Each structure stands twice: as C-alpha cells, then as structure tokens.
Amino acid sequence: MNLRKLFYWNKPITETTSNQAGVINQNNPNTISESLATSGSNVVPISSVNYIDRSDLGMGLADATSETASLPIQVKGLMNTPELIEFFDDKYFGLGRHNGSTFKTQEALELGKKTLISKFQNTLITVSERKQAIVNKLELELISIDGISTPISNKLRLACEQLKREINLLQSQTESAGSQQGWVLDALNRYQIGFLKGLNDAIEFEMLAGQ
C-alpha cells in the first residue's frame, strides 16, 4: 500500500482567496511561510499582488439598437465574463499541493505553471473571439442603417470602439501571461505556493515514516 498517497487523499485541503488580491489564508499559514523561506523560491507574496484593477478594465456596452438605447448605457466588467470567473475560481492551491506531493521536482513545477498559463491564454482567446464576432455584427448593422439615424449610428460606433478596446486589453493580457505577468499572476502564485506546501508535507511525511 502506498502510505503517502493514502495520507494525502485523506487530508483535507482548505483554500480561501480574497475577491481581488488573491490572498490565501490557511489553517496554519506559518507552515507555508516556512516552506517558502526554506525553498529559496522566487514566488511573489500573494498579499502584494493586486492583479485586478477594476477601474482600468474595459467595459462592455449594451446593445445600442435595442428599444432601451435611449437609456444610460449599461456596463459590465471584463472580469465578470463567465470564462474568466470560471478560470479564477479553480482550486489552483489544491492542484499545486497535490502535484508537489506527488512529483516533487522543479520540472514538474514549471510544467504545471506552463499548463496553467496555456489554459488562461486559451480562455482569453475565447472571450476575444466572441467579442470580435459582436463587433463584426455591429459594423454590419452600422452599414445597413447608414444615413437613416445619426444618433443610432453614433451609438453603434461607440459600442464598436469600446469592444475593440476590450479586445486589445485581452490580447495584452494574453501576451503578459507568457511572461508570467498580469492577471494570471494570482493563479500562478496560488499554484506555486500549493506545490511548495505539498512538497514540504511529502518530505516531512517520508522523514517520519523512515524513523
């Protein structure tokens, strides 16, 4: 019987993150701090990361051709898109802890981070493509109503410009993720801290088992 696997599958994992800064609170935070200090890792402390500045995010506009177009335009933050909500809600600390206790190598840590980055980039591409499809539709509508209503045409142009700004922001974050920067940094830190925690626990367990 593999005692180490039995030990970890029966051990509860608790992960709590804040809404914005990605702050992790464990039952015993000193253990994580000690494992980071002894590992010599370059991981960025989660408490110093503020990967979401909602005031700087692009905003989506409501359909300007609807019957309510005369009302104030509704806005929605990019971070509230379903794909990004799903990505950041994932249990990266728990995943890192499992991989750290199982594989215990620097290569495994780097591979896990690259996989996470790839997942994030694919998520951003999916959101960008959907927004680009909306831009294409609005531009066709703009052509079809040309000369009919100047106010509606102006609102359509405004919506297109705003969506294009969002697309540019998403593309910028896609590039930043490749350098382990930007929005993805929160998830990377959670994964790496979990990996080091799992590695530390696995080593301690093996030491106790060898006594």
C-alpha positions as CSV (number, residue, x, y, z in Angstrom):
1,M,0.0,0.0,0.0
2,N,1.2,3.5,-0.9
3,L,1.1,5.1,2.6
4,R,2.0,8.6,1.2
5,K,-0.9,8.7,-1.2
6,L,-3.3,7.4,1.5
7,F,-2.1,10.1,3.8
8,Y,-2.7,12.9,1.3
9,W,-6.0,11.8,-0.1
10,N,-7.5,11.7,3.4
11,K,-6.0,15.1,4.4
12,P,-8.5,18.0,3.9
13,I,-7.3,20.9,1.8
14,T,-8.6,24.3,2.7
15,E,-8.2,27.2,0.2
16,T,-9.7,30.6,0.7
17,T,-9.0,33.5,-1.6
18,S,-10.0,37.1,-1.4
19,N,-12.1,38.7,-4.2
20,Q,-9.3,40.8,-5.6
21,A,-5.8,40.4,-4.3
22,G,-5.8,36.6,-4.2
23,V,-4.8,36.4,-0.5
24,I,-4.5,32.9,0.8
25,N,-5.5,32.0,4.4
26,Q,-4.6,28.5,5.5
27,N,-5.3,26.9,8.8
28,N,-1.6,27.1,9.5
29,P,-0.1,29.9,7.4
30,N,3.2,29.7,9.2
31,T,3.8,26.3,7.5
32,I,3.6,27.9,4.1
33,S,5.8,30.8,5.0
34,E,8.4,28.4,6.4
35,S,8.3,26.2,3.3
36,L,8.8,29.2,1.1
37,A,11.6,30.5,3.2
38,T,13.5,27.2,3.2
39,S,12.9,26.6,-0.5
40,G,14.5,29.8,-1.7
41,S,11.6,30.3,-4.1
42,N,11.1,33.5,-6.1
43,V,7.4,33.3,-5.7
44,V,5.7,36.7,-5.3
45,P,3.8,37.0,-2.0
46,I,0.1,36.9,-2.7
47,S,-0.5,39.8,-0.3
48,S,1.4,42.1,-2.6
49,V,-0.4,41.1,-5.8
50,N,-3.4,43.2,-6.9
51,Y,-4.0,41.7,-10.3
52,I,-7.4,43.2,-10.8
53,D,-7.8,46.9,-11.0
54,R,-11.4,47.1,-12.0
55,S,-11.2,50.8,-12.7
56,D,-8.8,50.2,-15.5
57,L,-10.7,47.3,-17.1
58,G,-12.5,47.6,-20.4
59,M,-16.3,47.8,-20.2
60,G,-18.9,46.2,-22.4
61,L,-21.8,48.2,-23.8
62,A,-25.4,47.2,-24.1
63,D,-26.9,46.6,-27.5
64,A,-27.3,50.2,-28.9
65,T,-30.0,49.0,-31.3
66,S,-32.4,47.8,-28.6
67,E,-35.6,49.7,-27.6
68,T,-33.8,50.9,-24.5
69,A,-31.0,52.6,-26.4
70,S,-32.1,56.0,-25.2
71,L,-31.4,54.9,-21.6
72,P,-27.9,55.2,-19.9
73,I,-25.6,52.6,-21.4
74,Q,-25.1,49.5,-19.2
75,V,-21.6,48.4,-18.4
76,K,-20.0,45.1,-17.4
77,G,-16.5,44.5,-16.2
78,L,-14.3,42.1,-18.2
79,M,-13.5,40.1,-15.1
80,N,-17.2,39.3,-14.8
81,T,-17.3,37.3,-18.0
82,P,-18.2,33.6,-17.3
83,E,-15.0,32.2,-18.7
84,L,-12.7,34.3,-16.5
85,I,-14.9,33.8,-13.5
86,E,-14.6,30.0,-14.0
87,F,-10.8,30.2,-14.5
88,F,-10.1,32.2,-11.3
89,D,-12.5,30.1,-9.3
90,D,-10.5,27.0,-9.9
91,K,-8.6,25.3,-7.0
92,Y,-5.0,26.1,-8.0
93,F,-3.7,25.8,-4.5
94,G,-5.1,22.3,-4.1
95,L,-3.8,21.3,-7.6
96,G,-0.4,22.6,-6.8
97,R,-0.3,20.9,-3.4
98,H,-1.3,17.6,-5.0
99,N,1.3,17.9,-7.7
100,G,4.0,19.0,-5.3
101,S,3.5,16.0,-3.0
102,T,3.3,13.6,-6.0
103,F,6.1,14.7,-8.4
104,K,8.4,16.8,-6.2
105,T,10.6,18.2,-9.0
106,Q,11.4,21.6,-10.4
107,E,10.5,20.3,-13.8
108,A,7.0,19.4,-12.6
109,L,6.5,22.8,-11.0
110,E,7.4,24.6,-14.3
111,L,5.3,22.3,-16.4
112,G,2.3,22.9,-14.2
113,K,2.7,26.6,-14.4
114,K,3.1,26.5,-18.2
115,T,-0.1,24.4,-18.4
116,L,-1.9,26.9,-16.3
117,I,-0.7,29.8,-18.5
118,S,-1.8,28.0,-21.6
119,K,-5.2,27.4,-20.1
120,F,-5.5,31.1,-19.3
121,Q,-4.4,32.2,-22.7
122,N,-6.9,29.9,-24.4
123,T,-9.6,31.4,-22.1
124,L,-8.8,35.0,-23.2
125,I,-8.7,34.0,-26.9
126,T,-12.2,32.5,-26.5
127,V,-13.5,35.7,-24.9
128,S,-11.8,37.8,-27.6
129,E,-13.2,35.8,-30.5
130,R,-16.7,36.2,-29.1
131,K,-16.3,39.9,-28.7
132,Q,-14.9,40.2,-32.2
133,A,-18.0,38.4,-33.6
134,I,-20.1,41.1,-31.9
135,V,-18.0,43.8,-33.4
136,N,-18.5,42.3,-36.8
137,K,-22.2,42.2,-36.3
138,L,-22.5,45.8,-35.1
139,E,-20.4,47.0,-38.0
140,L,-22.7,45.3,-40.5
141,E,-25.7,46.9,-38.8
142,L,-23.9,50.3,-38.9
143,I,-23.6,49.9,-42.7
144,S,-27.2,48.8,-43.1
145,I,-28.6,51.9,-41.3
146,D,-26.2,54.4,-42.7
147,G,-28.0,57.7,-43.3
148,I,-31.1,56.6,-41.5
149,S,-30.4,57.7,-37.9
150,T,-27.3,59.6,-36.9
151,P,-27.8,59.1,-33.1
152,I,-28.1,55.3,-33.5
153,S,-25.1,55.2,-35.9
154,N,-23.1,57.1,-33.3
155,K,-24.1,54.7,-30.5
156,L,-23.1,51.7,-32.7
157,R,-19.7,53.3,-33.4
158,L,-19.2,53.9,-29.7
159,A,-20.1,50.3,-28.9
160,C,-17.7,49.0,-31.5
161,E,-14.9,51.2,-30.2
162,Q,-15.4,50.0,-26.7
163,L,-15.5,46.4,-27.7
164,K,-12.2,46.9,-29.6
165,R,-10.6,48.4,-26.6
166,E,-11.6,45.3,-24.6
167,I,-10.2,43.0,-27.3
168,N,-6.9,44.9,-27.2
169,L,-6.8,44.6,-23.4
170,L,-7.4,40.8,-23.6
171,Q,-4.7,40.5,-26.2
172,S,-2.3,42.4,-24.0
173,Q,-3.1,40.1,-21.1
174,T,-2.5,37.1,-23.3
175,E,1.0,38.3,-24.1
176,S,1.7,39.3,-20.5
177,A,0.7,35.8,-19.4
178,G,3.5,34.3,-21.4
179,S,5.9,36.2,-19.2
180,Q,4.1,35.2,-16.0
181,Q,2.7,38.7,-15.5
182,G,-0.7,40.4,-15.5
183,W,-4.0,38.8,-14.4
184,V,-2.6,35.3,-14.5
185,L,-0.1,36.0,-11.7
186,D,-2.7,35.4,-9.0
187,A,-3.4,31.8,-10.2
188,L,0.3,31.1,-10.7
189,N,1.1,32.2,-7.1
190,R,-1.6,30.0,-5.7
191,Y,-0.4,27.0,-7.7
192,Q,3.3,27.6,-6.7
193,I,2.5,28.1,-3.0
194,G,0.4,24.9,-3.1
195,F,3.2,23.0,-4.8
196,L,5.7,24.0,-2.2
197,K,3.3,23.2,0.6
198,G,2.7,19.7,-0.9
199,L,6.4,19.1,-1.4
200,N,7.2,20.2,2.2
201,D,4.4,17.9,3.6
202,A,5.6,15.0,1.5
203,I,9.2,15.3,2.7
204,E,8.1,15.6,6.3
205,F,5.9,12.5,6.0
206,E,8.7,10.5,4.4
207,M,11.1,11.5,7.2
208,L,8.6,10.5,9.8
209,A,7.9,7.2,8.0
210,G,11.6,6.5,7.9
211,Q,12.1,6.8,11.7
